[in-house]
Amino acid sequence: MPRVSVSARRSAGFSLDDAARIRQMILSGKPSECPQCGFPLEATVGEAPVGKGDGGVWLVRCHGCGRNLVMQQPKP
């Protein structure tokens, strides 16, 4: 089997507390800032894979520190 190269992760990711704060910011409709570096967060909406729940998912990115978060959208 060929060896697969995996790039090193630039950051440790968001903590669970950070993820909860980000979710609340997005749900409130307020501009979201990264809890780690203060850079504006970019949220992209996508579809959940078939059989992986209802609705879509959010991909939340910080281009300042490189952290990312994937969250399920709340049900209406």
C-alpha positions as CSV (number, residue, x, y, z in Angstrom):
1,M,0.0,0.0,0.0
2,P,1.4,3.4,-0.9
3,R,2.3,5.8,1.9
4,V,0.0,8.8,2.2
5,S,1.4,12.1,3.3
6,V,-0.7,14.2,5.7
7,S,0.1,17.8,6.3
8,A,0.5,19.0,9.8
9,R,-2.4,20.8,11.4
10,R,-1.7,24.6,11.9
11,S,-3.7,24.9,15.1
12,A,-5.3,22.8,17.8
13,G,-8.9,23.7,16.8
14,F,-11.6,25.3,18.8
15,S,-12.4,24.2,22.3
16,L,-16.0,23.0,23.2
17,D,-16.6,26.3,25.0
18,D,-15.4,28.2,21.9
19,A,-17.7,26.1,19.7
20,A,-20.7,26.9,22.0
21,R,-19.9,30.7,21.9
22,I,-19.5,30.6,18.1
23,R,-22.8,28.8,17.7
24,Q,-24.6,31.4,19.9
25,M,-23.0,34.3,17.9
26,I,-24.2,32.7,14.6
27,L,-27.7,32.0,15.9
28,S,-28.1,35.6,17.2
29,G,-27.2,37.0,13.8
30,K,-24.4,39.2,15.2
31,P,-21.1,39.5,13.4
32,S,-18.9,36.6,14.6
33,E,-15.3,37.0,15.7
34,C,-12.9,34.2,16.5
35,P,-12.7,33.7,20.2
36,Q,-9.0,33.0,19.9
37,C,-7.6,35.8,17.7
38,G,-10.5,38.2,17.1
39,F,-10.4,37.8,13.3
40,P,-13.9,37.8,11.6
41,L,-15.2,34.3,11.1
42,E,-16.5,33.0,7.7
43,A,-19.5,30.7,7.9
44,T,-20.5,28.6,4.9
45,V,-23.7,26.5,4.7
46,G,-23.6,23.1,3.1
47,E,-25.7,20.0,2.9
48,A,-25.4,17.1,5.3
49,P,-24.5,13.7,3.7
50,V,-27.5,11.4,3.0
51,G,-28.3,9.5,6.1
52,K,-26.4,11.8,8.4
53,G,-29.3,13.7,9.9
54,D,-31.7,16.4,8.7
55,G,-30.8,19.7,7.2
56,G,-27.4,21.1,6.5
57,V,-24.1,21.9,8.2
58,W,-22.1,25.0,8.8
59,L,-18.4,25.2,8.1
60,V,-17.0,28.0,10.2
61,R,-13.5,29.2,9.4
62,C,-11.0,31.7,10.9
63,H,-8.5,32.8,8.3
64,G,-6.6,34.6,11.1
65,C,-5.5,31.6,13.1
66,G,-6.6,28.7,10.8
67,R,-9.1,27.1,13.2
68,N,-12.2,25.4,11.6
69,L,-15.4,24.1,13.0
70,V,-18.2,22.0,11.4
71,M,-21.6,22.2,13.1
72,Q,-25.1,20.9,12.3
73,Q,-27.7,23.6,11.5
74,P,-30.5,23.8,14.1
75,K,-33.9,22.5,13.0
76,P,-36.4,25.3,12.2
